Amino acid sequence: MIQNLGAATISIIIPAINEAANIKDAIATTQNSTNTEVIVVDGGSQDDTVAIAQSLGIKVITASPGRAVQMNAGAVAASGEILLFLHADTRLPAGFDAMIRTALQQPKTVAGAFNLRIDTPTRCIRLVEWGVKMRSHFLQMPYGDQAIFITKELFQQIGGFPELPIMEDFELIRRLKPVGRIAIISEPVVTSARRWLRKGIMQTTLINQIVIIAYLLGVSPQRIRSWYRQEKFRKN
């Protein structure tokens, strides 16, 4: 692994499909940084996602739809020694670049992510954030909406994201944990509350736990994904 990352280039990879409402804000938070590049990986948007990214001077590539496939494609196109995977509805904190380089230079640290803040004043969402914080710090299990980062060298060594239809971030972190420490940066990224508000905060939290349990019990990611598509978790 690369030892001197103090001046390493960070490649920020943003997988997107129909994110015209969010992509500009996500890209904006990457701009006040040093020695970074941004790559938007479009999975077939039918809105203005690509046009907006290109109008901001951002490199856009296309890939088959699927977050894991898109992120892996972005990693192949990346020139940086560090890869940062950013969801299109998530915004980075100021100084994220220095925080990432510092974190990856700590002994035994192989990857990392940020704390999470969900963009809504709803009081009970603070409990969700607290749960994410506890899981991340004590279990070292951040998820993709926390902006996972890793050196490109190690990412290639472990084979990138497993190209699953769901749970690709969970599985990546599971593969990394035996290798070394997963750092959690105290400054949060801010992510959209849309998925919590669409189905309800408690329902969404419950669904997330059911999905993890099902995956750990050996239910195939394809079947879990089909539950979502068929709205198996829909409220009655």
ChimeraX attribute file (.defattr): number of C-alpha atoms within 10 A of each C-alpha:
attribute: neighborCount
match mode: 1-to-1
recipient: residues
	/A:1	9
	/A:2	13
	/A:3	9
	/A:4	10
	/A:5	17
	/A:6	12
	/A:7	12
	/A:8	17
	/A:9	19
	/A:10	27
	/A:11	25
	/A:12	24
	/A:13	28
	/A:14	26
	/A:15	30
	/A:16	28
	/A:17	21
	/A:18	17
	/A:19	20
	/A:20	20
	/A:21	14
	/A:22	17
	/A:23	25
	/A:24	17
	/A:25	15
	/A:26	20
	/A:27	24
	/A:28	12
	/A:29	16
	/A:30	21
	/A:31	13
	/A:32	11
	/A:33	14
	/A:34	15
	/A:35	11
	/A:36	19
	/A:37	19
	/A:38	22
	/A:39	23
	/A:40	26
	/A:41	28
	/A:42	25
	/A:43	20
	/A:44	16
	/A:45	15
	/A:46	11
	/A:47	13
	/A:48	15
	/A:49	23
	/A:50	26
	/A:51	13
	/A:52	17
	/A:53	19
	/A:54	13
	/A:55	10
	/A:56	11
	/A:57	10
	/A:58	16
	/A:59	15
	/A:60	19
	/A:61	16
	/A:62	17
	/A:63	18
	/A:64	13
	/A:65	17
	/A:66	18
	/A:67	26
	/A:68	21
	/A:69	22
	/A:70	25
	/A:71	28
	/A:72	23
	/A:73	20
	/A:74	27
	/A:75	25
	/A:76	11
	/A:77	15
	/A:78	20
	/A:79	15
	/A:80	18
	/A:81	17
	/A:82	26
	/A:83	27
	/A:84	26
	/A:85	23
	/A:86	27
	/A:87	24
	/A:88	26
	/A:89	22
	/A:90	26
	/A:91	26
	/A:92	23
	/A:93	15
	/A:94	15
	/A:95	14
	/A:96	20
	/A:97	22
	/A:98	13
	/A:99	15
	/A:100	26
	/A:101	20
	/A:102	13
	/A:103	21
	/A:104	25
	/A:105	15
	/A:106	12
	/A:107	10
	/A:108	12
	/A:109	16
	/A:110	22
	/A:111	26
	/A:112	25
	/A:113	29
	/A:114	28
	/A:115	22
	/A:116	26
	/A:117	24
	/A:118	20
	/A:119	15
	/A:120	16
	/A:121	9
	/A:122	11
	/A:123	8
	/A:124	11
	/A:125	20
	/A:126	14
	/A:127	10
	/A:128	18
	/A:129	15
	/A:130	14
	/A:131	13
	/A:132	18
	/A:133	22
	/A:134	15
	/A:135	14
	/A:136	23
	/A:137	16
	/A:138	9
	/A:139	11
	/A:140	19
	/A:141	25
	/A:142	26
	/A:143	21
	/A:144	20
	/A:145	24
	/A:146	27
	/A:147	26
	/A:148	24
	/A:149	28
	/A:150	22
	/A:151	23
	/A:152	22
	/A:153	13
	/A:154	18
	/A:155	20
	/A:156	13
	/A:157	9
	/A:158	13
	/A:159	12
	/A:160	19
	/A:161	23
	/A:162	18
	/A:163	16
	/A:164	17
	/A:165	18
	/A:166	21
	/A:167	20
	/A:168	20
	/A:169	20
	/A:170	17
	/A:171	16
	/A:172	20
	/A:173	21
	/A:174	13
	/A:175	15
	/A:176	18
	/A:177	16
	/A:178	9
	/A:179	15
	/A:180	13
	/A:181	17
	/A:182	27
	/A:183	24
	/A:184	23
	/A:185	20
	/A:186	13
	/A:187	17
	/A:188	20
	/A:189	23
	/A:190	22
	/A:191	21
	/A:192	18
	/A:193	18
	/A:194	14
	/A:195	10
	/A:196	17
	/A:197	15
	/A:198	10
	/A:199	15
	/A:200	13
	/A:201	18
	/A:202	14
	/A:203	15
	/A:204	16
	/A:205	15
	/A:206	12
	/A:207	16
	/A:208	12
	/A:209	11
	/A:210	14
	/A:211	19
	/A:212	15
	/A:213	12
	/A:214	15
	/A:215	18
	/A:216	10
	/A:217	9
	/A:218	9
	/A:219	13
	/A:220	15
	/A:221	17
	/A:222	11
	/A:223	14
	/A:224	19
	/A:225	16
	/A:226	14
	/A:227	14
	/A:228	13
	/A:229	10
	/A:230	9
	/A:231	10
	/A:232	10
	/A:233	15
	/A:234	11
	/A:235	8
	/A:236	3
